[in-house]
Amino acid sequence: MTDRLPDSESVDRRGDDPVAWFEPLYAAAARGEATVPWDRGAPHPLLVAWAEQRQLDGHGRSALIVGSGLGDNAEYIASLGFETLAFDVSPSAIAAARERFPGSRVTYLVGNLLEPPAEWMRRFDLVVEIYTVQALPTDYHAPASRGVGEMVAPGGVLIVISAARADDQQASGPPWPLTRSELDVFAASGLVPVQVEDLATETPPFPRHWRAEFTRPS
């Protein structure tokens, strides 16, 4: 069993599809032949802390979980009352999430962040993006980040959690941690930064994390 990510050359060899490596990883995990390195069996602690600080109440509101993986973040957000839609590009990940949480209130769908449905645009009161953009090669960070931002409804909130790197620091991924200037791209569709935190964390394997909150004016 392995918990290693493919190296950047392996990702590049998949041609023009930068998300093609996710399904083989999740399929191998379903067979017991691999582990998913970012799966912790619980919602991300920086997401939980943020929600608790804001006493987040989702009743009567909608949420979208980007790159939902095995479902822990989606289930947490749904537990706060949000009508939650969660998507992942890997069919095996979606199948595993449904199996892990039978009877879940979350709607799990297969979807590609780089090709989102038009009906998702400016629809959701809360959008949660954790580690998905950083899993893409750096050439895809800007279009993926703009796409995430476009899904936030007027008056809605986007929370981004990512490993951090300096603007002048080279990244050899996956993952490719985000720079401060890359975070700004999430706001390209008219979002306004509320708070951008540079956090020293004990969340391995990354010593620093961004936790950034944006909102779209009503």
C-alpha positions in Angstrom: 0.0 0.0 0.0 1.3 3.5 -0.8 0.4 7.0 0.2 2.7 8.7 -2.3 1.4 11.2 -4.7 2.4 11.0 -8.4 5.4 13.2 -9.2 5.0 16.2 -11.5 6.3 14.4 -14.5 3.7 11.6 -14.0 1.0 14.3 -13.9 2.3 16.0 -17.0 2.5 12.7 -18.9 -1.3 12.5 -18.6 -1.5 15.1 -21.4 -3.9 17.9 -21.3 -6.0 16.5 -18.5 -4.5 17.8 -15.2 -7.2 16.0 -13.1 -6.7 12.5 -14.6 -4.5 11.2 -11.8 -7.3 11.5 -9.1 -9.4 8.6 -10.3 -6.6 6.0 -10.3 -5.6 7.1 -6.8 -9.2 6.8 -5.4 -9.8 3.6 -7.3 -6.6 2.1 -5.8 -7.7 3.2 -2.4 -11.1 1.5 -2.8 -9.2 -1.7 -3.6 -7.0 -1.4 -0.5 -3.9 -0.8 -2.6 -3.3 2.9 -1.6 -4.2 5.5 0.9 -5.4 9.0 0.1 -2.6 11.2 1.6 -4.9 14.1 2.5 -7.7 12.0 4.0 -7.7 12.4 7.8 -11.1 10.8 8.4 -12.5 14.1 9.8 -13.2 17.6 8.5 -10.2 19.9 8.2 -9.4 21.4 11.5 -9.0 24.9 10.0 -12.5 24.7 8.5 -14.0 23.6 11.8 -12.2 26.4 13.7 -13.4 29.0 11.2 -17.0 27.8 11.4 -17.0 27.7 15.2 -15.5 31.2 15.4 -18.3 32.5 13.2 -21.0 30.4 14.9 -21.9 29.3 11.3 -25.6 28.5 10.9 -26.5 27.1 7.5 -30.3 26.7 7.9 -32.0 27.9 4.8 -28.7 28.4 3.0 -26.9 26.4 0.3 -23.2 25.2 0.3 -20.9 23.8 -2.4 -17.9 21.6 -1.5 -15.2 21.7 -4.1 -13.2 18.5 -4.6 -15.1 16.7 -1.9 -13.0 13.5 -1.8 -14.3 11.0 0.8 -16.9 13.5 2.2 -15.8 14.6 5.7 -15.8 18.3 4.9 -19.2 18.0 3.2 -20.8 16.1 6.0 -19.5 18.7 8.5 -21.0 21.6 6.6 -24.3 19.7 6.2 -24.3 19.1 9.9 -24.5 22.9 10.3 -27.7 23.0 8.5 -26.6 23.9 4.9 -28.3 22.2 1.9 -25.0 20.8 0.7 -23.8 19.8 -2.8 -20.4 18.2 -3.0 -18.5 17.2 -6.1 -15.3 15.4 -7.1 -13.8 14.6 -10.4 -13.2 11.0 -9.3 -16.2 8.6 -9.5 -14.5 6.3 -7.0 -14.3 9.2 -4.5 -18.0 9.9 -4.9 -18.9 6.2 -4.6 -16.7 6.0 -1.4 -18.3 9.0 0.2 -21.8 7.7 -0.5 -20.8 4.3 1.0 -19.2 6.0 4.1 -22.3 8.1 4.8 -25.4 6.2 3.9 -28.5 8.3 4.2 -26.5 11.5 4.0 -28.2 14.8 3.5 -25.4 15.7 1.1 -25.9 15.5 -2.6 -22.7 13.9 -4.0 -22.0 14.4 -7.7 -19.1 13.7 -10.1 -17.9 17.0 -11.5 -14.8 18.7 -12.9 -13.8 22.1 -11.4 -12.3 23.1 -14.8 -15.7 22.4 -16.5 -18.4 23.4 -14.0 -22.1 23.4 -14.9 -23.5 26.8 -15.9 -26.2 26.4 -13.3 -23.7 26.5 -10.5 -22.5 30.0 -11.3 -23.3 32.5 -8.5 -25.6 30.0 -6.8 -24.2 29.1 -3.4 -24.3 30.9 -0.1 -21.1 29.1 1.0 -18.4 27.7 -1.2 -15.6 25.6 0.5 -12.4 25.0 -1.3 -9.7 22.9 0.5 -6.6 21.6 -1.3 -8.2 21.2 -4.7 -6.6 24.1 -6.7 -3.2 23.3 -5.2 -3.5 19.7 -6.5 -3.4 21.2 -10.1 -0.3 22.2 -12.0 0.4 25.9 -11.5 -0.8 26.8 -15.1 -4.3 25.8 -14.0 -4.4 27.7 -10.7 -5.8 30.9 -12.1 -8.6 29.4 -14.2 -9.6 27.0 -11.4 -9.5 29.8 -8.8 -11.7 32.1 -10.9 -14.1 29.2 -11.4 -14.4 28.7 -7.7 -15.1 32.3 -7.1 -17.8 32.4 -9.8 -19.9 29.9 -7.8 -20.4 32.3 -4.9 -23.9 33.9 -4.8 -24.5 37.6 -4.0 -24.1 37.9 -0.3 -22.3 34.6 -0.2 -19.0 33.5 1.3 -16.0 31.6 0.0 -13.5 29.9 2.4 -10.2 28.8 0.9 -7.7 26.6 2.8 -4.4 25.8 1.1 -0.8 25.0 1.8 1.2 28.2 1.5 4.4 29.2 -0.3 6.2 32.5 -0.9 5.7 34.3 -4.2 9.4 33.7 -5.1 9.4 30.0 -3.9 9.4 27.3 -6.6 6.9 24.5 -6.2 7.4 20.9 -7.3 4.2 19.1 -7.0 1.7 17.7 -6.7 0.7 19.5 -4.7 1.7 23.0 -5.7 0.9 25.2 -2.7 -0.6 28.6 -3.4 1.2 32.0 -3.2 -0.3 35.1 -1.7 -0.8 36.6 -5.2 -2.6 33.4 -6.4 -5.1 33.8 -3.5 -6.0 37.2 -5.0 -7.3 35.4 -8.1 -10.2 33.9 -6.2 -11.6 37.5 -6.0 -11.4 38.1 -9.8 -15.1 37.7 -10.3 -15.9 40.5 -7.9 -15.4 38.9 -4.5 -14.1 41.0 -1.7 -11.4 39.7 0.8 -12.7 39.6 4.3 -9.6 38.0 6.0 -6.5 36.3 4.7 -4.5 34.4 7.4 -1.0 33.0 7.0 -1.0 30.3 9.7 1.9 28.3 11.1 0.2 24.9 11.5 0.8 21.4 12.7 -1.2 19.9 9.9 1.4 17.7 8.1 3.0 17.8 5.7 2.6 21.6 5.3 4.1 23.9 7.9 2.1 26.9 6.7 -1.4 27.3 5.5 -3.5 30.1 4.0 -7.0 30.4 5.4 -8.8 33.1 3.3 -12.4 34.3 3.5 -14.0 36.2 0.6 -17.6 37.5 0.2 -19.6 38.7 -2.8 -21.4 42.0 -2.1 -25.2 41.7 -2.2 
